[in-house]
Amino acid sequence: MSADLLITALVADEDGELDFDAADRAIAALDGSDVLEPDRFDEDPDEPEGLAQIRTSLHADLRALRQAIDAYTEFTLLYMRGATLYITGGMSWGEGPTRVWDVIARLRAVRGVLAAAGFEHED
């Protein structure tokens, strides 16, 4: 089985503050149509119980992302042209190469959460 190099990045304004409280509110306001990649979750976003479970998972993912950023774990930071790039990745044999890579993939699977936190091009 071959390996793939998987890399993902989040981009934020170098002078801006990340707003994880706004991202938490965006998760709370999600409806089923905001789940762009339902295959990333084990629940059906069109069912009330499934959407509630997805929201719970996303709140945990957001906490994990914040902890990784605050602790500078699983990220490489790059400052470029007024932006901060939070980069993670590595070799993969079928799963995400880092825990935070999987977290970002799930947060990107829904509309508006990363944009609410202050990351660019995430809407």
N, C-alpha and C positions, 0 to 999 in steps of 0.2 A: 504494500500500500504506500502510495507516495504522500508526501507532505506538501502543504501549501503555506506560503507566507501571507498572513493576514495582518493588516494594519488598519487602524481606524484613528481618527482624530476629531477632537472637538475644538472649535475656534471661538475665542472670546476676545472682546475689546480689551487691550492691555490696561487701559485706564478704568475700565468698568468693574463693577462689583457683581459677582454672581449672586443670584437671588433664588435660593433653594426653597424659600417659603412660597414664592410665586409659583414655582414648579409644583410644589405640593398642592397648591390650590388648583392648578391646571389638571393635575391627576384627579382630584376630587370632582372636577367638572366634566370629566370625560364621559362621552356616551359611546354606544357601540360603533357608530360610524367613524369615530376618531381612531379606532384600532385599525391601522393600515395593513398590518401583517399579523393576522390572527394566528398563523402557524407558529409564531414565537411563543405562544402561550398554550397551556393545557386546558384552557377554559373557553367557552363559547361567549364572545362579547355581546351577542344578541340576546342572551339570557340574563336576567337581573343578577342571579347568583354568580354566573360566570364573570360578568362585568365587575361585580364587587370583588371577586377574587383577583382579577387582573389589576384592579386599583390597589389592592393590598400588596400584591407583588411589586408593582411599580413604586409604591411608597418605600418599600424595602430596598429596591434597586437605587432609588434616588439617595437614600441614606448611605448606601455602599459607595456610590459615586462621590458623594460629599466627603466621606471618610478617606477615600483614596486620594482625592485632590488635597485635602487638608494635610495628609500624612506623606504626600509625594510618593505613594506606592503604586507600582504597576504602570506608572506614567513616565514619559520623558517630556520635559517642557522645552518648547522652542519659542523664542520671541522673534517676531518678524513683522515689519511694516505696521507697527501699532497694534499687533494682535498677539495673543498668547495661544499657542497650540498645545493641547494636551494630547499626546500621542501614546498609543498602546498597541501591542501586537506581538507577533512572533510566529514560530512554526506551528502548524496545526495538522493533525492527522484525523480530522473529523469533528473536533470540538473547538470552541473558542480557545485561543492561545493563552489568554489571561482571564481571570475572573471579571475584571472591569471591562474587558472587551465584550463579554456576554451581557453585562449590565447595560452598556451603551447600545448594543444591538436591540435589546428589549425596549429601552427608552426611545429609540428611533422608530420603533414599530408602532408608535402612537403619535398622533398629531399634537404639536404645540408644547409639549412638556419641556424639551431642551431649550426651545426658543424662550419660554417663560423664565428659565433659569439664567438666560443671558448669553447663550451660545448662538453664534451667527449661522445663518443658512440652515436652520433647523425647524423651519415652519412648514 
